[in-house]
């Protein structure tokens, strides 16, 4: 993957509005965002999806 493509992917991510939703069965405890983050009372995770 070239540098220009990486910059374009980052620009698109920066333009997205992050939306948080409760995880079914864990409402009020954990949420997941459309950008791949998971937050909760005791953890914060980031999952990356590699696009080809």
N, C-alpha and C positions, 0 to 999 in steps of 0.2 A: 504494500500500500504506500503510495507516495505522500509527501508532505502536504501537497495541495488538497488531496482528498481528506486527509486528517483534519485540516483547518476547516474545510467545508462541513464535515460531520460535526465538529465542535460548534460552529456557527449555528447550525440547525438545532442542536441541543440547547444552546443559549437562548434561542428564540422561543422555545417551548415553555408554556406555563406549567409548572409542576402542580399536579392534582393528586390529593391524598384521599384514600378510601380505606375504610375499616376492612380487616380481613375477616370473612365469615367464620363465626365460631369464636372469634377473639375480639369482638367489638369492644371498644374502649380500652383495649390492651395493646393491640398492634395495628399499624396501618402500613400500606404499601403505596408508593407513588408511581405515576406513569413513567418516571425516569429511572426506575429500578431501585429505589431506596426502600428499606423497611425500617420502621421505627417502632419502639415500644418502651415500656417502662424500664427495661433493663438492657436494651440493645439497640444499636443502629448499624445497619448493614448496607452495602452497596453492591448490587449485582450488575455486571457488565454483560451486554449482549454484543458479540462480535458480528458485524454485518459484512458480508463479502460483496 
